[in-house]
Amino acid sequence: MLTIASGGRKLHRMEMRLRLPELLKAQKPPLTPYAVAKASGGRISLSTIYRLSRRKGVVESFDAELLEALCDVLGCTPGDLLERAPKSRRGK
């Protein structure tokens, strides 16, 4: 279950997966967590991007500002970065 929040306030809860590992590898040349943190100009900490890249897309909560920063650095949209979890994980 992913919670999207803004300013510390939870806005929406849904079964989603962060496609960050795939998007980092798809960049030419592939981006490292360090390169993403540096390119964000301080908007994404190295510990945050490293944690997100190592969890295979499984996250519990997500800040809207972080989503915006990731999209800016990767040149993508939120729809490129997030995908619905497979039905087996969502239940019936």
N, C-alpha and C positions, 0 to 999 in steps of 0.2 A: 504494500500500500504506500503510495507516494502522496505526501502532503505538500502542496505549493503554498508558500507563505510570502507575505510582503510586510516589511516593517514589524516583524515579530508576530503578526496576526495570521492565523491559518485561514486560507481562502478556499481551498478545494482538496478533496481526498479522492484518489483513484489508483487503480492498478496500472502502473506505468514502469517502464524500464528506460534508463538513460543510456543512449547509444554512444557514449563518450569513447570507449576503447576502439570501436570501429572507426569513428570519425578521426581520431588521432592518427591511426594507421593509414587512413585514406588520404591524408594530406601529403603533398609532394614537396620536400621530403617529409616523412612521418614526423609528427610533433611529439616531443617529450613533455611530461608534466612541467618540467622546469621552463621550457620554451613558452608554454601556455601562460604560466604565472608571470613570466617576464613580459610577454606581449600584452597582458591585461593591464599593465601599468599600475599594479597594486590592487586591482579590483578582485583578483582571485589569489588567495595565498597558496604557496607551494604545498603546504600540508593538505589543504582542501582539494586541490586538483590531483594530487598524488593519491589521496584516499578514494576519490571518485573514479579514477582510472583503474584502480586495483580491485574494485568491487564488482566487476563484470556487469555494471549497469544497475545493480541492486542498490537502491537508496530508500531511506525511510522518509526523509523530508528534503525540501528543496526551496531555496529562497529565490524569489522572482528577480532580484538584482543579480544573483549568481547566474541564473538562466540567461539574462540579457548580456552579461559579460562573456559567457561562453559562446553565445551566438555571434557576438562582435568579433571575438578572437578567431573563431573557426569559420566565419563567413557563412553561417547557416541560419536557418529559422528554427523556432522551437519545435516545429513539426519534424524537422530533420534530426533533432537531438533526442526527442522522446518518442517512444513507441508503446502501444498497449501491450500489457503482459499477455502471454499465451493463455487461452481459455482454461487450460488445466490449472493455472495459478490463480485465476480469477474466481473459479467456482462456477456454479450453474445459475 
